[in-house]
Amino acid sequence: MQSQRNYPKVFSVELFPPKTPAGEENLGVALGPLAALEPAFFSVTFGAGGTTRSGTIETVTRTMTETGIEAAPHLSCIEGTRESIGEFLERYKDAGVRRIVALRGDLPSDMKSPGVFSCATELVDFIRKQTGDYFHIEVGCYPEFHPEAESASADLAYFREKVEAGADSAMTQFFYNADAYFYFVEQVERMGVDIPIVPGIMPIWDYPKVARFSAGCGAEIPLWLKKRMEAYSDDAGAQRQLSIEFVTDLCQRLLDAGAPGLHFYALNRAQPTSTIWSSLGLPVADDSLLPRRRDE
């Protein structure tokens, strides 16, 4: 973890483009409180299987306009041709975007392979050749290893290739096992990789939904936590209280060990992230927008 201690701590929040009027309203409600946390940037996804990519740039520009905070759109290998991806890059430059999250992307069920680029390494290389150092390029990584990886060593080698192609920093898939992150960082350090690797944090506000996400991406929920959550299946309040305590402790352990920040998967909901942020004592712009303890 020594390499990670050398970087300033960066705290960021992930949003997704809404697909319905109700979703637009939910995002509007969440933006103010999340902006009050003063994250370094908001990342904006293109949705599973690219289903919401058409709204990504609109959400990026809206977020920057309404909050004044930098936004980082996700760009994936399934976006189309070299020409169309190049057009996305130009549109983002015109919108004032300086940070890109370059990913392979989740393949739609009817798509056997990515588009013109077979992997994120090729996408990172393309962005660098097209735009030089204009964009800060984030890439993803999996402390518990990508579910499609041939092996743990192959996954580590692939991550190194993305860094060598020009990635500036990385954010991880969410996880609930701090030791998996520590071990992953130690392994890539031994491979000569030295960039910030920011832990991805998923608050467990809706346990059944998060459990499905975890099963899909290979993020292991500790058995004791799973059993506790199942025991509280009729008490959403108890589930949320336990999850806030658990995730807050996870975040504190990561920061104490030298993690260079945290990246919160907010799912367009402010309260879970704001509550953990407050519990960690992280600075905010306006603490009147944060949730209060019952005794305050």
C-alpha positions in Angstrom: 0.0 0.0 0.0 3.0 2.3 0.1 2.4 3.7 -3.4 -1.1 4.7 -2.5 0.0 6.8 0.5 1.9 9.1 -1.9 -1.3 10.4 -3.6 -3.7 13.0 -2.3 -7.1 11.6 -1.3 -9.8 12.1 -3.9 -13.4 11.6 -3.1 -15.9 11.2 -6.0 -19.5 10.1 -6.6 -21.1 8.1 -9.4 -24.4 8.9 -11.0 -26.4 7.3 -13.9 -28.4 9.0 -16.7 -32.2 8.9 -15.8 -34.4 7.2 -18.3 -37.8 8.5 -17.1 -39.4 11.7 -15.9 -39.4 10.3 -12.3 -35.8 9.4 -12.7 -35.0 13.0 -13.8 -36.8 14.2 -10.7 -34.9 11.8 -8.4 -31.6 13.0 -9.8 -32.6 16.6 -9.3 -33.4 15.9 -5.6 -30.1 14.1 -5.1 -27.8 16.6 -6.9 -28.0 19.3 -4.3 -27.1 17.2 -1.2 -24.4 15.3 -3.1 -22.9 18.5 -4.4 -22.8 19.8 -0.8 -20.2 17.1 -0.2 -17.9 18.8 -2.7 -16.7 15.6 -4.3 -13.7 16.1 -6.6 -15.9 14.9 -9.5 -19.1 13.1 -10.4 -18.7 10.2 -12.8 -21.7 9.4 -15.1 -22.3 5.9 -16.4 -23.7 4.9 -19.8 -25.8 2.1 -18.2 -25.6 -1.7 -18.3 -25.2 -2.9 -21.9 -25.1 0.7 -23.1 -28.8 1.1 -22.6 -28.6 4.8 -21.3 -25.6 6.0 -23.2 -27.7 8.4 -25.2 -28.3 10.4 -22.0 -24.8 10.4 -20.7 -23.7 13.8 -22.2 -26.9 15.4 -21.2 -26.5 14.2 -17.6 -22.8 15.3 -17.6 -23.7 18.9 -18.8 -26.6 19.1 -16.4 -24.5 18.0 -13.5 -21.7 20.5 -14.2 -24.1 23.3 -14.8 -26.2 22.8 -11.7 -23.3 22.0 -9.3 -20.2 23.6 -10.8 -18.4 20.3 -10.1 -16.4 18.4 -12.7 -18.1 15.4 -14.3 -16.4 12.4 -15.9 -18.5 10.5 -18.4 -18.0 6.8 -18.9 -16.9 5.8 -22.4 -17.0 2.1 -23.5 -15.8 -0.2 -26.2 -19.4 -0.9 -27.2 -20.1 2.7 -28.1 -19.7 2.0 -31.9 -17.0 2.9 -34.4 -13.7 4.8 -34.1 -15.5 7.7 -35.8 -18.4 7.8 -33.4 -16.1 7.4 -30.3 -14.0 10.2 -31.7 -17.1 12.4 -32.0 -18.0 11.6 -28.3 -14.5 12.8 -27.3 -14.9 16.1 -29.3 -18.4 16.7 -27.8 -17.0 16.2 -24.3 -14.1 18.6 -25.0 -16.6 21.1 -26.2 -18.6 20.7 -23.0 -15.6 21.3 -20.9 -15.0 17.8 -19.8 -11.4 17.0 -18.8 -11.8 13.5 -17.3 -13.0 10.3 -19.0 -13.7 6.8 -17.4 -12.6 4.3 -20.1 -14.2 0.9 -19.8 -14.8 -2.2 -21.9 -18.5 -2.0 -20.8 -21.1 -4.6 -20.1 -22.1 -6.5 -23.2 -25.8 -6.7 -24.1 -27.1 -10.2 -23.9 -27.3 -10.5 -27.7 -23.7 -9.1 -28.2 -21.0 -11.7 -28.2 -18.0 -9.3 -28.4 -17.3 -5.6 -27.9 -17.3 -3.2 -30.8 -14.3 -1.8 -32.7 -12.2 -2.1 -29.6 -11.9 -5.5 -27.9 -10.9 -4.2 -24.6 -10.4 -1.1 -22.5 -6.6 -1.1 -23.2 -7.3 -0.4 -26.8 -9.8 2.3 -25.9 -7.3 4.0 -23.6 -4.7 3.9 -26.4 -7.1 5.4 -28.9 -8.1 8.3 -26.5 -4.4 9.1 -25.9 -3.6 9.0 -29.7 -6.7 11.2 -30.5 -6.4 13.7 -27.7 -2.9 13.5 -26.2 -2.9 14.4 -22.5 -6.1 16.5 -22.7 -8.1 14.0 -20.7 -7.4 12.5 -17.3 -8.2 8.8 -18.0 -9.7 6.7 -15.3 -9.9 2.9 -15.7 -11.6 0.2 -13.7 -10.2 -2.8 -11.8 -11.5 -5.7 -9.8 -9.9 -6.4 -6.4 -11.8 -9.7 -6.4 -10.9 -10.2 -10.1 -13.2 -9.8 -13.1 -15.7 -12.6 -13.3 -14.7 -13.2 -16.9 -11.0 -13.3 -16.3 -9.1 -16.4 -17.3 -7.1 -16.3 -14.1 -6.1 -13.9 -11.3 -2.7 -13.4 -12.9 -4.2 -12.7 -16.3 -6.5 -10.1 -14.7 -3.5 -8.4 -13.0 -1.6 -8.4 -16.3 -4.5 -6.9 -18.1 -4.7 -4.1 -15.6 -1.0 -3.3 -16.1 -1.6 -3.1 -19.8 -4.3 -0.5 -19.3 -1.9 1.6 -17.2 0.9 1.2 -19.8 -1.6 2.3 -22.5 -2.0 5.7 -20.7 -4.4 5.4 -17.7 -3.8 8.1 -15.1 -5.8 6.5 -12.2 -8.2 3.7 -11.4 -11.4 3.1 -9.5 -12.3 -0.3 -8.4 -15.5 -2.3 -8.6 -17.2 -2.2 -5.3 -16.2 -4.7 -2.7 -16.8 -5.5 1.0 -13.6 -7.3 1.8 -10.8 -4.7 2.5 -8.1 -7.4 2.4 -9.0 -8.1 -1.2 -8.2 -4.5 -2.0 -5.0 -4.5 0.0 -3.8 -7.7 -1.7 -4.7 -6.4 -5.1 -2.7 -3.2 -4.6 0.3 -5.1 -3.3 0.3 -7.4 -6.3 0.2 -4.6 -8.8 2.9 -2.7 -6.9 5.1 -5.7 -7.4 4.4 -5.5 -11.1 5.7 -2.0 -11.2 2.2 -0.3 -11.4 2.1 3.0 -9.6 -1.1 5.0 -10.1 -3.9 5.9 -7.7 -6.3 3.0 -7.2 -9.4 4.4 -5.5 -11.7 1.9 -3.8 -15.3 1.8 -5.1 -17.9 1.9 -2.3 -21.5 0.7 -2.7 -23.7 1.7 0.3 -26.1 -1.2 1.1 -29.3 0.8 1.2 -31.4 -1.7 -0.6 -30.0 -5.1 0.4 -31.8 -7.3 -2.1 -30.7 -5.0 -5.0 -27.1 -4.9 -3.9 -27.1 -8.6 -3.4 -28.1 -9.0 -7.0 -25.4 -6.6 -8.1 -22.8 -8.4 -6.1 -23.8 -11.8 -7.6 -23.5 -10.4 -11.1 -20.0 -8.8 -10.7 -18.4 -11.2 -8.2 -18.3 -8.9 -5.2 -18.5 -11.1 -2.2 -20.7 -10.1 0.7 -19.3 -11.5 3.9 -21.3 -14.5 5.1 -21.9 -13.0 8.6 -23.2 -9.8 7.0 -25.4 -11.7 4.6 -26.9 -13.8 7.5 -27.5 -10.6 9.5 -29.2 -8.9 6.6 -31.4 -11.9 6.0 -32.4 -12.0 9.6 -33.5 -8.4 9.3 -35.5 -9.1 6.1 -38.6 -7.6 7.6 -36.9 -4.6 9.0 -35.4 -2.3 6.3 -34.4 0.2 9.0 -32.3 -2.3 10.8 -30.8 -3.5 7.6 -29.8 0.1 6.7 -28.4 0.9 10.1 -26.2 -2.2 10.0 -25.1 -1.5 6.5 -24.2 2.1 7.3 -22.1 1.0 10.3 -20.4 -1.8 8.2 -19.6 0.3 5.1 -18.4 3.2 7.3 -16.0 0.9 9.1 -14.9 -0.5 5.8 -14.2 3.0 4.4 -12.3 4.0 7.6 -10.1 0.9 7.4 -9.3 1.6 3.8 -8.4 5.3 4.4 -6.3 4.4 7.5 -4.3 2.0 5.4 -3.5 4.6 2.8 -6.2 4.4 0.2 -6.1 7.5 -2.0 -9.8 8.4 -1.5 -13.1 6.7 -2.1 -15.5 6.5 -5.1 -19.2 6.2 -4.0 -21.7 4.4 -6.2 -24.6 6.6 -5.2 -27.3 5.2 -7.6 -28.8 8.7 -7.8 -29.7 8.6 -4.1 -28.1 11.1 -1.7 -28.8 9.9 1.8 -26.7 6.7 1.9 -23.6 8.4 0.6 -24.1 11.5 2.6 -24.6 9.5 5.8 -21.4 7.6 5.4 -19.6 10.8 4.3 -20.7 12.5 7.5 -19.9 9.5 9.7 -16.3 9.5 8.3 -16.0 13.2 9.2 -15.2 14.2 5.6 -15.4 17.9 4.8 -18.6 19.3 3.2 -19.6 22.7 1.8 -22.9 22.9 3.6 -23.5 20.6 6.5 -27.1 21.7 6.8 -27.9 19.4 3.9 -26.5 16.3 5.6 -28.6 13.8 7.6 -28.6 14.3 11.3 -28.4 11.8 14.1 -31.6 11.3 16.1 -30.1 12.9 19.2 -29.2 16.1 17.4 
